[in-house]
């Protein structure tokens, strides 16, 4: 089972991630703040963390730095407000996705991040299938 942790204060981002990733067979843990994310990571191993680049720990440290210190091998997909340039932002960022994003773009980035990390079972991620009336271009 693949587990993804989403850290974003915006409930729309967390809801969109849930609507896209859970039907694809991914276990999703969505939290609004870094303190809750750290507590979850203490008991659950995530295969990928999707994190708002502007999220801060209570001491002001960027969340991405905190996650990388907890587990330097952790795959992190950073969410950036467009049109912000991601190049050279933080050394831990290898994968980035601009907000707003579409459902298909999110799933593509998650697949690439997991495949690039050599995550076994990536083939088990189901194709994106949204209920009738829902567009693949669902944006958040």
C-alpha positions, 0 to 999 in steps of 0.5 A: 500500500502506498501512503501519501502525506499532504501538508497544506493549510488550504482545505481545497488542496487537501480535499482535491488530493483526497478526491484524486489519490484515494480512488487511485488506490493511495492511502492519503493522510491530509493535515493542515499544519506541520505539527500534526504532520510531524506527529503522524510521521512519528507513527506512520511511514509515508512514501511521499510527502506533498507539502506547501512550500510556504508551510512553517513549523511552529519555530518558523523552520520551513516544513520541507526542511523539518521533513527532510531532517526527520527522513533525508530519504523522504520523497517530497513534492513541493506545492508552489504558488504559480508563477514562482520559480522553484529552481534553487529554492531548497536543496530538498526539492526535487519535485514541484507542482504549481498551484492551482493544479489539475487532478491529472497533473497531481496524479502524474506528479505523484506517480513520477515522484514515487517512480523516481524514488524506486517505490515498489508497487507504483504500477499498482496506482490505478488510472485516474477515474473521476465520477461522471460529471467530474472533469479531469481538469478539476483544479485546486 
